[in-house]
Amino acid sequence: MTHELRFHRRAAGGVAAVLAAAGLVAGGIVGSTPAVASTTHTPASLVEKLTGPDSPNNTYGRWNVKATDLGIMWDNGAGQVLSAFGDTFGDAWVGPGGGALGAGDANWRSNVLLRSTDTTLADGMDYSSAVTASDGRAREIIPGVHNEAAGEVTKIPTAGISIGSRQYLSYMSVKHWGDPGQWDTNYARLAYSDDNGTTWTTTGTPTWNNPSLTDHFQMQAFARNGGYLYVFGTPSGRGGSAYVARVAEASVLTQSAYQYWNGSSWVASESSAAAIVSAPVSELSVRYDAYTGKWLMMYLQGEDIILRTASSPTGPWSSAQVVVSSADYPGLYGGFMHPWSANGTIYFTMSQWDPYNVYLMKVQLNTSAQIVKPNLVGDPSFERSALTSAGTGGSWACSANCGIDTGHWGYSGDNNAFARYNSGWQDVHQTVPVTANTSYRLTGWVRTSANSDNGFFGVRDTAGAVISEAHFTSVGSWTRFTVDFASGSRTAVIVYGGVWTDHGDIWVQLDDVSLAAS
């Protein structure tokens, strides 16, 4: 989406006991009661950057996808996950944000589609193919007009699902980008494809027109259950409530077959639809989850990505649990769940306005659909710039020369930590409370100067003895390192990333650190 993102902050309930023990904050609200500026901890962990420069998928080099957002995912019914992305840019994109262009070919596409067969999501999500033009670059699947004077700026996908071998996509026609978090749409419409997303039909398909800018189904989310397709909707912009409709799977293309929940029953009139979740709700993702036996709803509430649960698609929906805080990932949006999430591990895509690309995230639920095994690291992305002399209570500290890089350096967002000098040991570290006799996994993203020859990422005890660590030399681009360990009798460990700098001016950068029970 090509618009700047700023929101009033809100906080929501989470894994309060565990995080409080770690000196971190878990806020709490019921419904959509406003709260103070978000200081809530992020329990989710960043797995991988999916798109753009520095992404292992190399979407820029392979398909000219240098900058994009959303990443709405669904199972195509034939062993693939399809991912629909929003406004996408090529060579001329310079950032920050969508539509920030320099010289060269912008190659602006309103939407693109990538495909994946990757079933091992713990180490990321590989894309195997894209819908491309004859030049090999990813092309629009639903062409946008790209001319506000002509009545349309772009066409943005909002939901996807397969029924049988047919793919369905919902998209919105954007008429005007307004103030941050506000935009007007002409309509929402269904498209369908019978060739795995290569070509799409939009003629004569269900359409939700929006002449008064009050229609409840301009942005949609799909979920199948019991022979019905459930369509969750919100108005254009980020200030509306959520509504739900349903249609028999055999009648998806018949608009008169849709029924709308009015608070007590299913009715034919869309104007009778009643809100199932109060504002603000946007960028919905909904699924029935077999592991928890509940419906899961993930979306952007204010500035944070949150999760609600229910026993029925009509609700009542639970109070919110914060999944990702904007204090850790500024300018975040989305929160689209991966259809192959299982056994309580929920993978989802998150967009950031800067660097205007998409990340794979994960969060763990128990059978009651409560967030468990959170990331215990405070300021995991260094966006809070929490650097103190102690390195406790969710802050970082330095051994010798280190600091926070700011301004478009990070793997995610703007910031990352660094350590640099020309002699001796340099590191950034944080003391993290843990539970005794528990297995943990530490992950983080590292890159170094070309002359780096003796770096380490790992955990040590509070007396300084190494528990477990990964060794690295020269790391040319952002690379993920993983360290597994058992806490033993310890109730705190020190997480660190550092380098010996005895052979010239050497530096290491660290970002998106996670420490969670495995």
Steps between C-alpha positions, in 0.01 A plus 500: 500500500652831401415720797679610812406318821447679829246398764383573852669239715316230690613217725351159559524199729771239457728269695517730800650269760788375287586842364475673836754253634729607217451868585290552188153654458178322400210744481135404529170619354158358431334573170643815346545728801770758422830471688815703531780493245602141434782376719374143478758227453502299176452127574536401132836424339625610161584197285608650168470791262293361211530771236735767372873563545666279765223241473618138454233469230676768291163619370665808354753310293258226394176690433577874538311509830720752681232645727152371581255432782223275640574138402149355541534120500271209423526130415430444129377145565783348296801512731585869467447815701416804286602844627338818370691823549389861469660796322836375375800692363818419312833668425405862569374437854724665759274516807403558765142389440308406191516733203832655607673497163827619350628480146438196283214259437247502784316198358203580724262208527184517709537138598715193435472130583775268623477124567663279763520128575711547814373293793791576736415848619719510808794617287296716260271470199648439155317620190535273198314694228310816416240609247727670250498694177701394195805683637500282812398780735199451728198663338168633624235232532215756530600813302463832678421833332772698688329832428305673775363754254344209311341370821740232621847503655554125535343159562611331823437132588345443842412126515551170319364145522469186290186291459565190298751592232374858469678792667303799629646842573335804655642840416413864557505778243665796673357834394709727721772474764410746775660584831708225663279199568219633281409423140189485283403210277276470199405140568617157615473215249569130465724358231550133421767294328491150357872485411661538843499878500649570159186658354199640684136569413330805651198544270165436663645401837360613839571867559449715809463857373593788728332821375443642850838374632323304776484145360608240758673255265764702316789305653437131546636180654396148402459180700330173405306290750209257485425549130496879525741771402506758777578854386621737769492864402600849605437840339772679306769649718611389846228649720209258453349200677494140375199322352438149365306342216477143372417326176471134404823390332308403185354853472802726552445677167129566569476825691137449601604180683703690759359524851603759759510460876266754663591418859258211542445334161615483138306734270510596132541875553855631529368820657380292797850371577608555861855552617663192654814687617508871580726750327781543422547188286697470176695249289310202633618140492268229636530122524346209687785340693475126569769502769314745724151417377439873459466763235802728488481861381822695447495863393640848541345680798631853522876453465535139616423160349265318737324164531144422608330162528145367491305174498290620204569731205225728631668528840501603770866578438746506787701791632813577301845353541779708352704295253738770368552843649571800281755611758715213373390511136393857416267545206385137513177378345342184368513185708389237244513144634666217309245228416742221594550623855456201734544374855467846649781660298339781305706637213389829347620777272566850629567805285707802601455834332873552529663303336169433317540124487355186656627278783407151619425501873389232746324481834417198718155420644391243754182293464303784659627734226706705745844620393775294663876463461542869409817665382667599827743749348417864559538743209569208262523727195684788674228745392445611860876579517500350852874521575601524867805424709331202667340318205211379718124554506471470122792730417832432327851584619848522347827329565756754373383682185144440378181690432180527295514573127204717394363591160427214258774266618294224659388161376155615604401861554769767529724394789744227595774454758869515414837432660818638341866569578857411399609298804349271762154358559191709418139390552142600570321296765184467711426308820179303451309316779424137409333202665726233646519157335351622173615468138538826308577615149686823427484651151627822351612664177868595457720669242862612523781685335689304233806463726310351795671175600391404851142584604252332733124503562371311801418482871717500808420475869496803727858424607613526137549131414378405152198265497466467123597713202530515123830604346521714184770666296408729209123524450435700185124541516247465782518135613292316758679318781338250736625386841320230704572449869355376829474739792590240763476653846537854366226760531675761282735495202685765302427518128784651298634568155857614459833477324874500570650799323872420510566516126392848394180706514232228531128531561195280555131592477217318681124520457170322573612287792270238653533277805203269558433166663517222242 
